[in-house]
Amino acid sequence: MTKVIQIVGEHALSDAQRRSLRALVGLMIPASTEYQVPGADDEVIFGDIVASLGRDATAIRQALGQLEDMSAGAFADLPASRQDAIAQQLRHDHPALASALVAVTTRCYYRDERVMLALGMQPRPPFPQGFALEQGDWSLLDPVRARQKMYRDVP
């Protein structure tokens, strides 16, 4: 069942921006038949991305504007090879905007139930049950414990 989420207000994207964003996230994380996982452009995952723009909405809109400028038109209408070249150029020329795109995309992708199952994880939040972690080598913290404190005590 596909759930379409309509976003209004300051986080809303135009139809052209949605098409470009969908093409871009599909390039970033394509579907894999080998691992049986959807791409980031999957209807449900993409809906989550658009709904989760939050504080990154302005940067995402700026990135999409840059994509359109570099594409001299609609990024989504370009051939895949040209989209890839422009996406790489965006990443090189505007690393902060690309970083925001990566953050939003990966945050939503890796919380999708199908992706979590493919990774061998239970599709649930980490708390309240938590996850068991292997104990590591605690002596690695000795240099940190040995240094002087870097703060003032509060009166």
PyMOL commands that set and color helices and strands:
alter all, ss='L'
color gray80, all
select helices_A, chain A and resi 9-11+15-28+43-51+54-71+75-77+80-93+95-109+113-118+138-146
alter helices_A, ss='H'
color red, helices_A
deselect
rebuild
show_as cartoon
